[in-house]
Amino acid sequence: MTIQIPVRMPTFMRVELTVDGHPELDRAIDLPSGSPHDWIVEAYRLSLGLEPHESSEHDGIDRCHHDEAYAYPRPSRPGIDEIPGLPHDPVVDICAIETPPVGTPWLSVSSLSSPSEVSGAVGSPADAPATGWLTGEAPFREDDVNRELLRRHGVVQPFFDDSDLWFVDPQLPSPSPIATLASAVTPARRLALLAHVDAAGLRRPADPDHSDAESARAPLARLLDLLGTVGMAQDATTGWLPEAESDRLVRSLGWGETPDEVRSRGDALVSFARRAKLIRRFKGRVVATALARTLRVATPHTLRILASMMVAGEGGLLDLRSTRSRAEEALVLLAIADGTAAHVDDLPGLVVEGSRAFDESDVRVDLDGRASPWAGLRGVSDDDGGAARTVERIALLSATDAYGTITSAMREVARHALIPRLPEDRYVP
């Protein structure tokens, strides 16, 4: 077995609090980076002989277990206005420090002033009249205070970095369609899926083929050529390409036998180009965008660019679709990439078959997005068209006179979309 969870040490910071003209109140507090601000207040107040919590309404329960710090890997840099409960108005300075040795207090405090500075300060504890221990403020004795903090928080200790446990396979990029699918299926199907991905060679380095790039970009390139450099006048009804022009484009590709097929596929091609930001409207004309230049000529990046357009959600960079919708989209891409589907007509049935492997009982996987803060937004809930849209989009990469027949170029685009950020080999155009 090669699995081993790494052991790490937490990172630490030092918070220095200084009060102008009162060196006896200056303190340095060492604590884990990103700890709750309450810990700073607690350590500072204890060092002044005050109770750690200012409010008399405190319920007596100290919610300060040291595991909390592991949830905040980056240093927290609070300002004085973010640290309520301090008895003075100190200047706060924060810096990173080396992690203290294992076994030392998790939270510790020390004086920033020398004993001579403290003893000579006006109003220092040395000048205060003697009072009973029940009413007087406790003097700052560093070891006693740090022992109290140790009792409350424990000691510095290593921890297991379990971040890999959140991913079904650390070799799968996350987020990605394949990672979404692997997280959505039952345990046994997940093991079978991971083995299938390797057996089918889906993680092999990208090896762009010039003919594949030319084939995949051809339909969109034909549309861009139709627009030319000056574009085309908008249709008075749709605001985009005139239907006669889109029909003529589809017929030139040999993609339709009936008028309904020609019209629907023409509309789909224009809609896809619009959503992929390849075309836009400008002063009453439909023109090609700057992004469209990336598809004018086949390059080693053409297939990857097309793949990113295949899986672009309606929310842009923030994909608001449910896990079920994204997992069904991954089923479409997988069936194309691994060669299971020979025609786009095969894909709906394969999605239905694959969705039976979804783990409906796993509470950790919110398949339908009911617990998502985005649930209820337009286009997010009841999003059952993700797979159908992906099928429609991938079909727009079909070869001339073979609409819907899956080509090697379409398989490679689907593989890039399924497992993004594949290592790339380069070819010379």
Phi, psi and omega per residue, in radians:
M1 nan 2.382 -3.100
T2 -1.905 0.030 -3.109
I3 -1.400 2.233 3.064
Q4 -2.608 2.123 3.132
I5 -1.364 2.172 -3.092
P6 -1.201 2.579 3.063
V7 -1.748 2.263 -3.082
R8 -2.246 2.834 3.040
M9 -1.861 2.464 3.123
P10 -1.207 2.704 3.044
T11 -1.551 2.622 -3.064
F12 -2.163 2.788 3.048
M13 -2.404 2.818 3.089
R14 -2.055 2.229 3.080
V15 -1.859 2.025 3.120
E16 -1.800 2.201 3.137
L17 -2.056 2.110 -3.108
T18 -2.188 2.461 3.107
V19 -2.031 2.089 -3.066
D20 -1.023 2.186 3.103
G21 1.447 0.010 -3.134
H22 -2.321 1.353 -3.132
P23 -1.086 -0.413 -3.138
E24 -1.221 -0.214 3.139
L25 -1.790 -0.005 -3.114
D26 -1.375 2.295 -3.094
R27 -2.394 2.683 2.970
A28 -2.095 2.173 -3.098
I29 -2.034 2.141 3.108
D30 -1.779 2.232 -3.104
L31 -2.746 2.867 -3.121
P32 -1.077 2.532 3.116
S33 -1.038 2.316 3.099
G34 1.378 0.286 3.098
S35 -1.155 2.754 3.075
P36 -1.019 2.507 -3.113
H37 -1.089 -0.445 3.129
D38 -1.035 -0.515 -3.130
W39 -1.138 -0.649 3.128
I40 -1.115 -0.797 3.120
V41 -1.046 -0.788 -3.096
E42 -1.055 -0.848 -3.105
A43 -1.146 -0.719 -3.109
Y44 -1.157 -0.793 -3.127
R45 -1.130 -0.718 3.111
L46 -1.090 -0.648 -3.133
S47 -1.179 -0.351 3.099
L48 -1.667 0.084 3.132
G49 1.426 0.285 3.134
L50 -1.795 2.784 3.065
E51 -1.109 2.580 -3.040
P52 -1.137 -0.366 -3.118
H53 -2.082 2.199 -3.076
E54 -1.208 -0.690 -3.013
S55 -1.303 2.354 3.065
S56 -1.297 -0.188 -3.141
E57 -1.516 0.026 3.128
H58 -1.015 2.343 -3.022
D59 -1.394 0.017 3.103
G60 1.499 -0.079 -3.139
I61 -1.704 2.141 -3.127
D62 -1.641 1.834 3.122
R63 -1.598 1.268 -3.010
C64 -2.408 0.589 3.123
H65 -1.068 2.473 -2.976
H66 -1.173 -0.249 3.107
D67 -1.119 -0.372 -3.125
E68 -1.023 -0.594 -3.059
A69 -1.168 -0.425 -3.111
Y70 -1.185 -0.319 -3.117
A71 -1.421 -0.091 -3.087
Y72 -2.200 1.462 -3.041
P73 -1.265 -0.347 -3.098
R74 -1.751 2.551 -3.131
P75 -1.036 2.415 3.074
S76 -1.710 2.345 -3.092
R77 -2.159 1.408 -3.086
P78 -1.346 2.579 2.968
G79 -1.555 2.992 -3.093
I80 -1.094 -0.524 3.135
D81 -1.257 -0.216 3.121
E82 -1.694 0.019 -3.120
I83 -2.106 1.320 3.138
P84 -1.245 2.702 3.055
G85 1.718 -0.002 3.089
L86 -1.367 2.418 -3.096
P87 -1.324 -0.183 3.126
H88 -2.263 -3.080 3.133
D89 -2.028 1.255 -3.042
P90 -1.395 2.814 2.974
V91 -1.498 2.292 -3.050
V92 -1.845 2.263 3.070
D93 -2.318 2.380 -3.058
I94 -2.222 2.417 3.079
C95 -2.543 2.730 3.088
A96 -1.411 2.535 3.106
I97 -2.330 2.908 3.059
E98 -1.210 2.604 3.115
T99 -1.142 2.246 3.113
P100 -1.088 2.830 3.136
P101 -1.070 2.649 3.070
V102 -1.033 2.359 3.120
G103 1.727 -0.238 3.069
T104 -1.422 2.871 -3.079
P105 -1.019 2.422 3.120
W106 -1.136 -0.617 3.114
L107 -2.280 2.149 -3.082
S108 -2.423 2.767 -3.103
V109 -2.400 2.531 3.101
S110 -2.499 2.848 3.117
S111 -1.483 2.486 3.082
L112 -1.555 -0.152 -3.072
S113 -1.890 2.671 3.096
S114 -1.316 2.771 3.126
P115 -1.000 -0.604 -3.128
S116 -1.181 -0.656 3.110
E117 -1.151 -0.682 -3.125
V118 -1.213 -0.775 -3.082
S119 -1.193 -0.491 -3.134
G120 -1.563 -0.070 -3.096
A121 -1.334 2.482 3.104
V122 -1.184 2.313 3.119
G123 1.372 0.274 3.128
S124 -1.250 2.827 -3.142
P125 -0.997 -0.491 -3.127
A126 -1.155 -0.483 -3.128
D127 -1.585 -0.146 -3.063
A128 -1.310 2.527 3.111
P129 -1.183 2.606 -3.125
A130 -1.176 2.342 3.098
T131 -2.334 2.943 3.119
G132 -1.259 2.720 -3.079
W133 -1.191 -0.351 -3.140
L134 -1.326 -0.413 -3.071
T135 -2.084 -0.426 -3.071
G136 -1.417 2.719 3.078
E137 -1.294 2.392 3.140
A138 -1.225 2.388 3.075
P139 -1.194 2.753 3.138
F140 -1.438 1.827 3.023
R141 -2.011 1.895 -2.907
E142 -0.939 -0.842 -3.092
D143 -1.099 -0.698 -3.128
D144 -1.130 -0.786 -3.135
V145 -1.116 -0.772 -3.114
N146 -1.209 -0.517 3.057
R147 -1.189 -0.648 3.076
E148 -1.134 -0.732 3.097
L149 -1.147 -0.644 3.099
L150 -1.118 -0.707 3.129
R151 -1.106 -0.595 -3.084
R152 -1.468 -0.538 -3.012
H153 -2.086 -0.270 -3.121
G154 1.575 -2.853 -3.002
V155 -2.088 2.848 3.059
V156 -1.127 2.297 -3.133
Q157 -2.660 2.636 3.091
P158 -1.207 2.865 3.117
F159 -2.436 2.757 3.114
F160 -1.491 2.235 3.086
D161 -1.467 1.731 -3.058
D162 -1.700 0.393 -3.102
S163 -1.056 -0.548 3.138
D164 -1.153 -0.363 -3.120
L165 -1.215 -0.311 -3.130
W166 -1.415 -0.191 -3.116
F167 -2.002 2.471 -3.089
V168 -1.219 -0.474 3.102
D169 -2.738 2.065 -3.100
P170 -1.095 -0.253 3.129
Q171 -1.468 -0.210 3.089
L172 -1.536 2.242 3.123
P173 -1.115 2.482 3.129
S174 -2.386 2.273 0.056
P175 -1.407 2.616 3.076
S176 -2.865 2.766 3.114
P177 -1.015 -0.699 -3.105
I178 -1.176 -0.628 3.103
A179 -1.197 -0.666 3.085
T180 -1.079 -0.786 3.138
L181 -1.113 -0.768 -3.111
A182 -1.111 -0.567 3.141
S183 -1.369 -0.305 -3.034
A184 -1.619 -0.284 -3.045
V185 -1.648 2.966 -3.132
T186 -1.212 2.813 -3.074
P187 -0.961 -0.811 -3.109
A188 -1.155 -0.699 3.117
R189 -1.194 -0.525 3.100
R190 -1.144 -0.755 3.100
L191 -1.088 -0.719 3.123
A192 -1.161 -0.670 3.140
L193 -1.120 -0.796 3.141
L194 -1.076 -0.690 3.104
A195 -1.182 -0.655 -3.140
H196 -1.146 -0.709 3.122
V197 -1.014 -0.738 3.135
D198 -1.273 -0.729 -3.111
A199 -1.117 -0.596 3.139
A200 -1.455 -0.055 3.123
G201 1.174 0.527 -3.066
L202 -1.281 -0.286 3.128
R203 -1.742 0.189 3.123
R204 -1.145 2.705 3.124
P205 -1.025 2.542 3.103
A206 -1.137 2.333 -3.140
D207 -2.222 1.378 -3.012
P208 -1.021 2.279 3.087
D209 -1.847 2.260 -3.064
H210 -1.065 -0.685 -3.131
S211 -1.170 -0.636 3.081
D212 -1.118 -0.766 3.132
A213 -1.087 -0.726 3.115
E214 -1.119 -0.747 -3.111
S215 -1.136 -0.770 -3.054
A216 -1.204 -0.608 -3.078
R217 -1.517 -0.194 -2.983
A218 -0.965 -0.842 -3.109
P219 -1.092 -0.772 3.133
L220 -1.198 -0.647 3.096
A221 -1.106 -0.620 3.104
R222 -1.116 -0.686 3.093
L223 -1.130 -0.767 -3.131
L224 -1.161 -0.632 3.081
D225 -1.132 -0.615 3.120
L226 -1.101 -0.653 3.132
L227 -1.292 -0.587 -3.138
G228 1.179 -2.715 -3.098
T229 -1.583 -0.336 -3.097
V230 -1.850 -0.112 3.122
G231 1.404 -2.891 -3.076
M232 -2.466 2.533 -3.133
A233 -1.055 2.414 -3.129
Q234 -1.155 2.596 3.022
D235 -1.242 2.394 -3.084
A236 -1.130 -0.451 -3.092
T237 -1.614 -0.939 -3.051
T238 -1.523 -0.425 -3.082
G239 1.457 0.028 3.131
W240 -2.140 -2.521 -3.095
L241 -1.137 2.456 3.014
P242 -1.027 2.469 -3.097
E243 -1.041 -0.593 -3.141
A244 -1.095 -0.638 -3.130
E245 -1.274 -0.729 3.123
S246 -1.181 -0.623 3.077
D247 -1.110 -0.734 -3.135
R248 -1.130 -0.645 3.114
L249 -1.124 -0.768 -3.127
V250 -1.141 -0.700 3.136
R251 -1.159 -0.607 3.114
S252 -1.158 -0.438 3.086
L253 -1.503 -0.188 -3.126
G254 1.235 0.642 -3.018
W255 -1.768 -0.009 -3.094
G256 -2.581 2.451 3.099
E257 -1.806 -0.550 -3.139
T258 -1.907 2.741 3.109
P259 -1.004 -0.647 3.141
D260 -1.137 -0.725 3.108
E261 -1.106 -0.773 -3.137
V262 -1.059 -0.810 -3.098
R263 -1.137 -0.808 -3.087
S264 -1.153 -0.674 -3.123
R265 -1.318 -0.544 3.031
G266 -1.153 -0.771 3.105
D267 -1.077 -0.711 -3.129
A268 -1.130 -0.704 -3.123
L269 -1.143 -0.777 3.130
V270 -1.168 -0.727 3.138
S271 -1.094 -0.730 3.127
F272 -1.129 -0.791 3.133
A273 -1.067 -0.629 3.122
R274 -1.195 -0.835 -3.114
R275 -1.193 -0.501 3.090
A276 -1.426 0.022 3.110
K277 1.088 0.654 3.047
L278 -1.611 -0.406 3.103
I279 -2.332 2.741 3.089
R280 -2.675 2.977 3.108
R281 -1.729 2.407 -3.114
F282 -2.622 1.981 3.097
K283 0.894 0.851 3.060
G284 1.410 0.135 -3.139
R285 -2.235 2.714 3.016
V286 -1.715 2.082 -3.057
V287 -2.201 2.783 3.060
A288 -1.359 2.546 -3.136
T289 -1.587 3.045 3.078
A290 -1.115 -0.601 3.124
L291 -1.080 -0.541 -3.111
A292 -1.090 -0.391 3.122
R293 -1.090 -0.448 -3.132
T294 -1.182 -0.287 -3.138
L295 -1.883 0.053 3.130
R296 -1.146 -0.649 -3.120
V297 -2.294 2.432 3.123
A298 -1.189 2.299 3.117
T299 -2.323 3.016 3.078
P300 -1.072 -0.280 -3.104
H301 -1.734 -0.013 -3.038
T302 -1.035 -0.820 -3.095
L303 -1.144 -0.678 3.128
R304 -1.158 -0.688 3.115
I305 -1.112 -0.773 3.110
L306 -1.120 -0.651 3.136
A307 -1.088 -0.720 3.136
S308 -1.134 -0.509 3.101
M309 -1.318 -0.494 -3.116
M310 -1.144 -0.645 -3.006
V311 -1.875 0.190 3.130
A312 -1.178 2.097 -3.139
G313 -1.372 3.000 -3.128
E314 -1.193 -0.394 -3.109
G315 -1.578 0.167 3.141
G316 1.279 -2.317 -3.115
L317 -1.124 -0.535 3.102
L318 -1.623 1.804 -3.101
D319 -1.435 1.901 -3.052
L320 -1.616 0.071 -3.080
R321 -1.280 2.796 3.124
S322 -1.233 2.808 3.100
T323 -1.064 -0.658 3.135
R324 -1.073 -0.801 -3.135
S325 -1.072 -0.761 -3.130
R326 -1.222 -0.573 3.099
A327 -1.223 -0.653 3.078
E328 -1.149 -0.663 3.053
E329 -1.061 -0.711 3.114
A330 -1.121 -0.610 3.087
L331 -1.086 -0.682 3.088
V332 -1.080 -0.876 -3.101
L333 -1.107 -0.680 -3.136
L334 -1.150 -0.757 -3.130
A335 -1.104 -0.542 3.091
I336 -1.357 -0.840 -3.036
A337 -1.131 -0.643 -3.075
D338 -1.567 0.001 3.069
G339 1.542 0.086 -3.134
T340 -1.126 -0.767 -3.102
A341 -1.610 2.346 3.077
A342 -1.769 -0.345 -3.114
H343 -2.549 2.649 -3.126
V344 -1.091 -0.393 3.098
D345 -1.155 -0.361 3.123
D346 -1.329 -0.360 -2.932
L347 -1.202 -0.740 -3.141
P348 -0.982 -0.744 3.128
G349 -1.160 -0.656 3.122
L350 -1.182 -0.578 3.090
V351 -1.181 -0.759 3.103
V352 -1.049 -0.768 3.139
E353 -1.132 -0.758 -3.117
G354 -1.202 -0.578 -3.108
S355 -1.181 -0.292 3.069
R356 -1.164 -0.304 3.136
A357 -1.504 -0.072 3.135
F358 -1.119 2.450 -3.125
D359 -1.534 1.584 -3.094
E360 -1.222 -0.315 -3.056
S361 -1.695 -0.118 -3.094
D362 -1.389 1.931 -3.091
V363 -1.210 -0.287 3.135
R364 -1.348 -0.274 -3.131
V365 -1.948 1.869 3.136
D366 -1.512 1.485 -3.015
L367 -1.043 -0.685 -3.023
D368 -1.774 0.130 3.041
G369 1.189 0.407 -3.098
R370 -1.194 -0.519 -3.131
A371 -1.563 -0.026 -3.107
S372 -1.258 2.438 3.066
P373 -1.130 -0.237 -3.123
W374 -1.620 -0.048 -3.110
A375 -1.041 2.378 3.132
G376 1.690 -0.254 3.087
L377 -1.239 2.732 -3.106
R378 -1.037 2.199 3.072
G379 1.451 0.025 -3.108
V380 -1.724 -0.993 3.114
S381 -1.306 2.754 -3.141
D382 0.956 0.615 -3.097
D383 -1.562 1.502 -3.094
D384 -1.864 0.233 -3.103
G385 -1.854 0.159 -3.085
G386 -1.064 -0.808 -3.125
A387 -1.149 -0.733 -3.125
A388 -1.115 -0.695 3.117
R389 -1.136 -0.683 3.136
T390 -1.154 -0.700 3.082
V391 -1.051 -0.790 -3.133
E392 -1.095 -0.708 -3.114
R393 -1.202 -0.783 -3.097
I394 -1.161 -0.533 3.113
A395 -1.141 -0.404 -3.137
L396 -1.292 -0.028 3.050
L397 -1.756 0.164 -3.098
S398 -1.089 2.719 3.098
A399 -1.329 2.852 3.097
T400 -1.053 2.379 3.124
D401 1.101 0.342 -3.134
A402 -2.559 0.900 -3.101
Y403 -1.080 2.231 3.071
G404 1.614 -0.319 3.112
T405 -1.330 2.200 -3.059
I406 -1.310 2.149 3.132
T407 -1.791 2.976 3.095
S408 -1.104 -0.577 3.104
A409 -1.144 -0.720 3.124
M410 -1.155 -0.639 3.107
R411 -1.129 -0.694 -3.121
E412 -1.231 -0.662 3.064
V413 -1.098 -0.764 3.122
A414 -1.088 -0.653 3.129
R415 -1.152 -0.735 3.090
H416 -1.111 -0.657 3.131
A417 -1.253 -0.642 -3.120
L418 -1.219 -0.762 -3.096
I419 -2.234 1.481 -3.099
P420 -1.213 2.922 3.099
R421 1.097 0.651 3.032
L422 -1.212 2.517 3.019
P423 -1.080 2.480 -3.010
E424 -2.015 2.388 2.864
D425 -1.636 2.774 -3.090
R426 -2.030 2.521 3.024
Y427 -2.015 2.795 3.109
V428 -1.691 2.031 -3.116
P429 -1.039 nan nan
